Amino acid sequence: MSSFITTNLSSARIGNLTSCGHALKQAQLTLAIVMISCLLLATVSNPVKAATYPAPSKEQQHLKILSSTDESVMKILITDYQSRHPNVTIEYKESNSVPLFDDFRENYKQGRTADLIISSAMDLQIKLVNDGYAATHISNLPDTLPAWSQWRNQAFGFTYEPAVMVYNKKLLTGAYIPKDRFELIDLLRDKTDDFKGRIGTYDIEKSGFGYLLASQDAQQASTWGRLTENLNSVDVKLYDSTRGMLNALESGELLLGYNVLGSYAYAAIEASDQLAMILPNDYTLVMSRVAFVSKKASNPQAGHQFLDYLMSVQGQQLLAIKARLYPIHPQVTGQATYSGLQAATRNRGLLRLIKLGPALLTYQDQMKKANFLSEWKKVIH
């Protein structure tokens, strides 16, 4: 195309140069508009599809779940639930936490939503509950879960998952492995060239879970400012999902990931001889996946029933044994459980639990959130 334009310009009269240039710009603009339109149409015509699990027996109920949890993980729970409730078809739609929040509110305006909403972005879930989107859930289970894991009988935390550092143990060894944030800050400052482009964390504009952890870090520690500055100095790579960060660590593209969701990290480490995790000695944030039944659920009965299953001993045991999502139930034991995490950190640091409640709304205030993101973007270029 460029040779064609050059040939024709060289043979044209000087007086036609302006009109040719104008025509070229118009053609480029038209092409750009067509390309953008095609992309938009592709986006509209190819929405995220839900995975459907047909009822093993004759369908009597249809349960819709909207969730930020990987479908491959939840599949274990869904199939077990259906073995107990064979007349239930389950439709499971997976989404990142920020679009999940936006999509749910948009569907709510239309008058109907999924039945059960699950997200690791605890603050976004609490905001939805606070804004009146959740139905009250009266559980049929014994009152054995921690009091902090539910709010207003509407929002329920069903896991107990740490935020960890994950590193490629084939590439990062010895003194290059930080035990806490102080050592990480020193390493990034003193070994900048070694870590250039090799550290990853969440893009807190795109990841609701990443924003939750960043806002908690800002409240918990005096290290937040220095840490973000040093992450910028090594050209930190930003991810909108845990899966993408873990893949980059596995391939050796990254040396270390900061504030990685511990349950996914644990599962990845079990499946790989490349990875290892660090529970930071200064403090380890612990979060819960939060579920609630929508006030405009298509099938609220099915939503309440599945929520009780998630918090039951049977569901919680499956979380520990197969799903590796760190169950919250104190009677469920093992390494990737509430009790296991308590034991692992008893002499190695302080667990900083993120409790369900109105305190999570602090950094969801519109002005405060805008200011926090603005300051973060000034530092993380």
PLY file of the C-alpha trace (Angstrom):
ply
format ascii 1.0
element vertex 381
property float x
property float y
property float z
element edge 380
property int vertex1
property int vertex2
end_header
0.00 0.00 0.00
2.82 2.44 0.88
4.63 1.82 -2.45
1.40 2.42 -4.31
0.91 5.76 -2.54
4.56 6.77 -3.09
4.41 5.96 -6.82
1.23 7.92 -7.38
2.48 10.91 -5.39
5.71 11.01 -7.30
3.82 11.15 -10.61
1.20 13.67 -9.45
1.46 17.39 -9.83
2.59 19.43 -6.82
-0.82 21.12 -6.75
-2.50 17.81 -5.94
-0.35 17.01 -2.86
-2.73 18.64 -0.42
-5.81 16.85 -1.73
-3.97 13.52 -1.79
-2.85 13.98 1.80
-6.40 14.84 2.80
-7.75 11.77 1.02
-5.18 9.55 2.74
-6.12 10.90 6.18
-9.81 10.33 5.40
-9.08 6.76 4.30
-7.07 6.08 7.46
-9.81 7.54 9.64
-12.46 5.45 7.89
-10.37 2.31 8.32
-9.88 3.04 12.02
-13.61 3.55 12.53
-14.40 0.29 10.74
-11.87 -1.61 12.86
-13.20 -0.15 16.11
-16.76 -0.93 15.06
-15.81 -4.53 14.31
-14.16 -4.88 17.70
-17.20 -3.46 19.45
-19.52 -5.77 17.55
-17.32 -8.73 18.41
-17.46 -7.77 22.06
-21.23 -7.45 22.03
-21.82 -10.64 20.05
-19.41 -12.75 22.13
-20.28 -12.19 25.80
-18.80 -14.41 28.50
-20.73 -17.66 28.33
-21.95 -19.50 31.40
-21.01 -23.14 31.94
-24.13 -25.26 32.33
-24.29 -28.38 34.49
-27.54 -30.23 33.62
-29.49 -31.83 36.45
-28.51 -35.53 36.76
-32.21 -36.33 37.20
-35.34 -34.56 36.02
-34.83 -30.82 36.45
-36.95 -29.18 39.13
-34.77 -26.14 39.87
-32.39 -23.97 37.83
-29.67 -22.26 39.85
-27.65 -19.36 38.40
-24.32 -18.43 39.99
-22.25 -15.36 39.10
-18.75 -15.69 40.52
-15.14 -14.52 40.35
-13.91 -17.98 41.39
-12.40 -20.11 38.63
-14.99 -22.45 37.18
-12.45 -25.30 37.19
-12.30 -24.97 41.00
-16.03 -24.56 41.59
-16.81 -27.51 39.32
-15.75 -29.81 42.16
-18.33 -28.28 44.48
-21.05 -28.09 41.83
-20.86 -31.78 40.91
-20.84 -32.81 44.58
-23.83 -30.57 45.27
-25.71 -32.11 42.36
-25.02 -35.60 43.71
-26.96 -34.48 46.79
-29.55 -32.48 44.84
-29.86 -34.31 41.48
-32.86 -32.26 40.30
-30.93 -28.97 40.13
-29.41 -27.62 36.92
-26.60 -25.16 37.64
-25.53 -22.34 35.37
-22.15 -20.94 36.41
-20.80 -17.70 34.96
-17.22 -16.73 35.80
-16.06 -13.12 35.68
-13.32 -10.94 37.08
-14.46 -9.08 40.19
-14.79 -5.57 38.69
-16.90 -6.53 35.64
-18.87 -8.88 37.92
-19.78 -5.92 40.12
-20.76 -3.78 37.14
-22.68 -6.53 35.33
-24.64 -7.47 38.44
-25.81 -3.89 39.02
-26.78 -3.50 35.37
-28.79 -6.75 35.42
-30.42 -5.67 38.68
-31.72 -2.55 36.94
-33.29 -4.84 34.33
-35.19 -6.63 37.09
-33.53 -10.04 37.31
-30.10 -11.36 38.29
-28.21 -14.53 39.06
-29.32 -16.23 42.28
-26.00 -16.39 44.10
-23.17 -13.86 43.81
-19.65 -14.89 44.85
-16.56 -12.68 44.78
-13.12 -12.38 46.35
-13.46 -8.57 46.28
-14.89 -8.37 49.78
-15.31 -4.60 49.73
-17.30 -4.65 46.48
-19.56 -7.36 47.90
-20.13 -5.38 51.10
-20.94 -2.31 49.02
-23.60 -4.25 47.12
-25.07 -5.52 50.38
-24.95 -2.06 51.95
-26.70 -0.60 48.89
-29.62 -2.99 49.30
-28.97 -5.62 46.63
-28.87 -8.69 48.91
-31.61 -10.86 50.39
-31.54 -11.93 54.03
-30.33 -15.50 54.50
-31.52 -17.50 57.50
-29.18 -20.47 57.69
-30.30 -23.94 58.70
-26.76 -24.79 59.82
-25.44 -24.87 63.40
-23.89 -21.55 64.42
-20.29 -22.77 64.20
-18.65 -20.27 61.82
-16.77 -17.22 63.16
-18.98 -14.20 63.91
-16.85 -11.92 61.72
-17.55 -14.08 58.65
-21.11 -12.80 58.17
-22.69 -9.35 58.04
-26.35 -8.50 58.59
-27.35 -12.10 57.75
-26.82 -11.16 54.10
-23.09 -11.40 53.30
-21.25 -14.61 54.19
-17.55 -15.40 53.99
-16.92 -19.09 53.40
-13.12 -19.24 52.96
-10.04 -18.08 54.92
-7.34 -17.34 52.35
-3.97 -15.61 52.82
-2.39 -13.05 50.52
1.16 -14.30 49.90
4.31 -13.72 47.93
5.05 -16.40 45.33
8.46 -16.88 43.71
10.14 -19.09 41.13
12.41 -21.18 43.34
14.56 -22.30 40.40
15.51 -18.68 39.68
15.30 -16.96 43.07
17.43 -18.44 45.83
19.22 -17.66 49.09
19.35 -14.04 50.18
17.21 -13.03 47.21
14.12 -14.58 48.88
12.44 -11.95 51.09
10.83 -12.98 54.37
8.71 -9.86 54.69
7.95 -6.50 53.08
10.98 -4.82 54.64
13.33 -7.30 52.98
11.43 -7.02 49.70
11.81 -3.22 49.76
15.55 -3.56 50.41
15.99 -6.08 47.61
14.16 -3.93 45.08
16.26 -0.93 46.10
19.65 -2.65 46.23
19.20 -5.15 43.38
17.12 -3.05 41.01
18.77 -4.35 37.85
18.27 -7.99 38.88
14.55 -7.47 39.43
13.87 -5.13 36.51
10.66 -6.27 34.82
10.62 -9.47 36.92
8.16 -8.53 39.69
4.38 -8.80 39.32
1.30 -7.72 41.24
-2.34 -6.89 40.54
-3.49 -3.97 38.45
-5.71 -2.41 41.10
-7.74 -0.50 38.50
-8.84 -3.75 36.85
-8.72 -6.24 39.72
-11.20 -5.71 42.54
-9.30 -8.20 44.67
-6.04 -6.37 43.96
-7.64 -3.07 44.98
-8.90 -4.66 48.22
-5.39 -5.84 49.17
-3.73 -2.56 48.18
-6.18 -0.51 50.24
-5.65 -2.87 53.20
-1.87 -2.57 52.82
-2.18 1.21 52.86
-4.06 1.02 56.16
-1.98 -1.72 57.78
1.61 -0.68 57.28
4.05 2.20 57.00
5.83 0.27 54.24
3.16 0.90 51.58
4.65 4.13 50.19
8.21 2.81 49.95
7.03 -0.49 48.52
5.07 1.10 45.68
7.96 3.43 44.86
10.38 0.50 44.66
7.92 -1.57 42.63
7.86 1.29 40.15
11.65 1.48 40.08
11.84 -2.14 38.87
9.07 -1.65 36.27
6.54 -3.87 38.03
4.26 -5.84 35.73
0.53 -5.58 36.43
-2.05 -8.36 36.11
-5.83 -8.40 36.31
-5.97 -12.04 37.41
-4.09 -14.44 39.68
-3.92 -17.01 36.91
-1.95 -14.69 34.62
0.56 -13.87 37.36
1.08 -17.51 38.31
1.60 -18.47 34.66
4.28 -15.76 34.34
6.00 -17.06 37.49
5.87 -20.64 36.24
7.41 -19.70 32.88
10.20 -17.68 34.50
8.99 -14.38 33.07
8.58 -13.22 36.69
10.81 -13.93 39.65
8.31 -12.94 42.32
4.63 -12.02 42.63
3.38 -9.77 45.42
-0.01 -10.13 47.18
-0.97 -13.29 45.30
-4.19 -15.05 46.29
-2.94 -17.87 48.51
-5.45 -20.56 47.58
-4.61 -20.40 43.87
-0.92 -20.19 44.74
-1.19 -23.30 46.92
-2.84 -25.29 44.12
-0.23 -24.09 41.59
2.63 -25.03 43.91
1.21 -28.53 44.38
1.17 -28.97 40.60
4.61 -27.46 39.92
8.21 -27.93 41.00
8.97 -24.32 39.99
7.03 -22.35 42.59
7.07 -21.64 46.32
5.19 -19.21 48.57
6.06 -16.83 51.39
3.72 -15.92 54.25
5.20 -12.48 55.08
6.61 -12.27 58.61
5.58 -8.66 59.21
1.90 -9.44 58.59
-0.18 -11.68 56.36
-3.51 -10.41 55.11
-6.32 -12.97 55.20
-9.51 -12.57 53.16
-12.73 -14.48 52.57
-14.72 -15.16 49.43
-18.06 -13.54 50.05
-21.40 -14.87 48.85
-24.89 -13.44 48.99
-28.29 -14.21 47.51
-29.59 -11.48 45.25
-32.80 -9.70 46.22
-33.89 -10.07 42.58
-32.75 -13.66 42.17
-34.44 -15.73 39.47
-34.60 -18.67 41.90
-33.88 -17.44 45.45
-34.67 -20.81 47.05
-31.88 -22.49 45.06
-29.49 -19.64 45.93
-30.13 -19.99 49.67
-29.77 -23.76 49.46
-26.40 -23.61 47.69
-25.14 -20.92 50.10
-25.88 -23.24 53.03
-24.02 -26.01 51.21
-20.92 -23.81 50.84
-20.87 -23.25 54.61
-21.73 -26.83 55.59
-19.13 -29.27 56.93
-19.50 -31.34 53.74
-18.93 -28.38 51.44
-16.10 -27.06 53.57
-14.33 -30.42 53.63
-14.46 -30.57 49.85
-12.97 -27.06 49.74
-10.01 -28.36 51.76
-9.50 -31.73 50.12
-10.03 -30.97 46.43
-10.74 -27.31 45.73
-7.87 -25.99 47.91
-9.77 -22.83 48.82
-8.86 -22.75 52.55
-12.23 -23.47 54.22
-13.26 -21.31 57.15
-14.96 -24.01 59.24
-12.91 -24.62 62.44
-13.73 -28.34 62.44
-12.12 -28.92 59.04
-8.42 -29.68 59.39
-5.45 -29.81 57.01
-2.73 -27.55 55.66
-4.98 -25.42 53.43
-7.60 -24.66 56.12
-8.41 -22.11 58.82
-6.69 -24.25 61.46
-3.76 -25.07 59.19
-3.06 -21.42 58.44
-3.30 -20.54 62.12
-0.71 -23.22 62.93
1.61 -22.22 60.06
1.81 -18.59 61.17
1.70 -18.97 64.95
5.42 -18.32 65.34
6.11 -16.71 61.98
4.14 -13.53 61.89
0.81 -11.92 62.45
-2.38 -12.73 60.58
-4.31 -9.58 59.65
-7.86 -10.70 59.12
-10.08 -8.65 56.80
-13.43 -8.83 58.56
-16.80 -8.45 56.94
-18.44 -5.21 57.92
-18.88 -1.49 57.21
-15.15 -0.78 57.61
-14.70 -2.26 54.14
-16.72 0.61 52.71
-14.01 3.15 53.62
-12.04 2.76 50.38
-15.21 2.30 48.34
-16.19 5.89 49.02
-16.22 7.44 45.55
-13.88 10.34 46.33
-11.52 8.30 48.51
-11.28 5.58 45.89
-10.58 8.10 43.11
-7.85 9.73 45.21
-6.29 6.37 46.12
-6.17 5.24 42.49
-4.84 8.62 41.39
-1.99 8.46 43.92
-1.23 4.87 42.94
-1.07 5.77 39.24
1.29 8.65 39.97
3.74 6.20 41.53
3.14 3.09 39.38
3.62 4.50 35.89
0 1
1 2
2 3
3 4
4 5
5 6
6 7
7 8
8 9
9 10
10 11
11 12
12 13
13 14
14 15
15 16
16 17
17 18
18 19
19 20
20 21
21 22
22 23
23 24
24 25
25 26
26 27
27 28
28 29
29 30
30 31
31 32
32 33
33 34
34 35
35 36
36 37
37 38
38 39
39 40
40 41
41 42
42 43
43 44
44 45
45 46
46 47
47 48
48 49
49 50
50 51
51 52
52 53
53 54
54 55
55 56
56 57
57 58
58 59
59 60
60 61
61 62
62 63
63 64
64 65
65 66
66 67
67 68
68 69
69 70
70 71
71 72
72 73
73 74
74 75
75 76
76 77
77 78
78 79
79 80
80 81
81 82
82 83
83 84
84 85
85 86
86 87
87 88
88 89
89 90
90 91
91 92
92 93
93 94
94 95
95 96
96 97
97 98
98 99
99 100
100 101
101 102
102 103
103 104
104 105
105 106
106 107
107 108
108 109
109 110
110 111
111 112
112 113
113 114
114 115
115 116
116 117
117 118
118 119
119 120
120 121
121 122
122 123
123 124
124 125
125 126
126 127
127 128
128 129
129 130
130 131
131 132
132 133
133 134
134 135
135 136
136 137
137 138
138 139
139 140
140 141
141 142
142 143
143 144
144 145
145 146
146 147
147 148
148 149
149 150
150 151
151 152
152 153
153 154
154 155
155 156
156 157
157 158
158 159
159 160
160 161
161 162
162 163
163 164
164 165
165 166
166 167
167 168
168 169
169 170
170 171
171 172
172 173
173 174
174 175
175 176
176 177
177 178
178 179
179 180
180 181
181 182
182 183
183 184
184 185
185 186
186 187
187 188
188 189
189 190
190 191
191 192
192 193
193 194
194 195
195 196
196 197
197 198
198 199
199 200
200 201
201 202
202 203
203 204
204 205
205 206
206 207
207 208
208 209
209 210
210 211
211 212
212 213
213 214
214 215
215 216
216 217
217 218
218 219
219 220
220 221
221 222
222 223
223 224
224 225
225 226
226 227
227 228
228 229
229 230
230 231
231 232
232 233
233 234
234 235
235 236
236 237
237 238
238 239
239 240
240 241
241 242
242 243
243 244
244 245
245 246
246 247
247 248
248 249
249 250
250 251
251 252
252 253
253 254
254 255
255 256
256 257
257 258
258 259
259 260
260 261
261 262
262 263
263 264
264 265
265 266
266 267
267 268
268 269
269 270
270 271
271 272
272 273
273 274
274 275
275 276
276 277
277 278
278 279
279 280
280 281
281 282
282 283
283 284
284 285
285 286
286 287
287 288
288 289
289 290
290 291
291 292
292 293
293 294
294 295
295 296
296 297
297 298
298 299
299 300
300 301
301 302
302 303
303 304
304 305
305 306
306 307
307 308
308 309
309 310
310 311
311 312
312 313
313 314
314 315
315 316
316 317
317 318
318 319
319 320
320 321
321 322
322 323
323 324
324 325
325 326
326 327
327 328
328 329
329 330
330 331
331 332
332 333
333 334
334 335
335 336
336 337
337 338
338 339
339 340
340 341
341 342
342 343
343 344
344 345
345 346
346 347
347 348
348 349
349 350
350 351
351 352
352 353
353 354
354 355
355 356
356 357
357 358
358 359
359 360
360 361
361 362
362 363
363 364
364 365
365 366
366 367
367 368
368 369
369 370
370 371
371 372
372 373
373 374
374 375
375 376
376 377
377 378
378 379
379 380
